[in-house]
Amino acid sequence: MANTKWALDASHSELQFKIRHMMVSNVTGYFKKFDGSVETDGHDMTTAKVRFTADVHSITTNNEQRDAHLRNPDFFDADNH
């Protein structure tokens, strides 16, 4: 059976997260750049090969100081990954 491929449509998708901060508040953010795809044998999802990437340089939490901290080696180490 032929392989079936699906690609993430970034213009109709979003990658968001919400993290509890010090048990007091939530921090919400998102990645502006990401990509993903799924490939299967036909439509059999048990054979699925999933590929997903997020550009950690594109993280935003609407706080530039926090975003810079998330990009540094304490968290994502964006310059090396």
C-alpha positions in Angstrom: 0.0 0.0 0.0 1.2 3.5 -0.7 2.5 5.8 2.0 0.1 8.5 3.1 1.6 11.9 4.2 0.1 14.7 6.2 1.8 18.1 6.7 1.0 20.5 9.5 -0.7 23.7 8.1 1.1 26.4 10.2 -1.3 29.1 8.9 -4.2 27.3 10.6 -2.3 25.9 13.6 -0.7 27.2 16.8 1.7 25.9 19.4 0.8 27.3 22.8 1.8 26.4 26.3 0.8 27.4 29.8 3.0 26.9 32.9 2.2 27.4 36.6 4.6 29.8 38.1 5.5 29.5 41.8 1.9 28.1 42.4 0.7 31.7 42.2 0.1 32.5 38.5 0.1 31.0 35.0 2.5 32.0 32.2 1.2 31.5 28.7 3.4 31.6 25.7 3.7 30.2 22.2 6.2 29.4 19.4 5.9 31.5 16.3 7.7 29.0 14.1 7.1 25.2 14.1 6.6 22.4 11.6 5.3 18.8 11.6 4.2 15.9 9.5 2.9 12.4 9.8 3.5 9.5 7.4 1.7 6.2 7.5 1.3 3.0 5.4 -2.0 3.9 3.8 -4.3 5.2 6.5 -3.1 2.8 9.3 -2.1 5.1 12.1 -0.4 2.2 14.0 2.4 2.7 11.5 2.6 6.4 12.0 6.0 8.2 11.8 5.6 11.6 13.4 8.0 14.5 12.9 7.7 17.7 14.8 10.0 20.7 15.3 9.7 24.0 17.1 12.1 26.9 16.6 13.1 27.8 20.2 14.3 31.2 19.0 10.6 32.0 18.2 9.3 31.5 21.7 7.3 34.4 23.1 5.6 34.9 26.5 5.0 38.6 25.9 8.0 39.4 28.2 11.3 39.8 26.4 13.4 39.4 29.6 11.7 36.0 30.3 11.9 35.0 26.6 15.7 35.7 26.6 16.0 33.6 29.8 14.1 30.7 28.2 16.4 30.8 25.2 19.6 30.6 27.3 21.3 27.4 28.5 19.2 27.3 31.7 16.3 26.2 29.6 16.4 25.6 25.8 20.0 26.7 25.0 18.7 28.0 21.7 22.1 28.9 20.3 23.2 25.2 20.5 19.9 23.4 19.6 
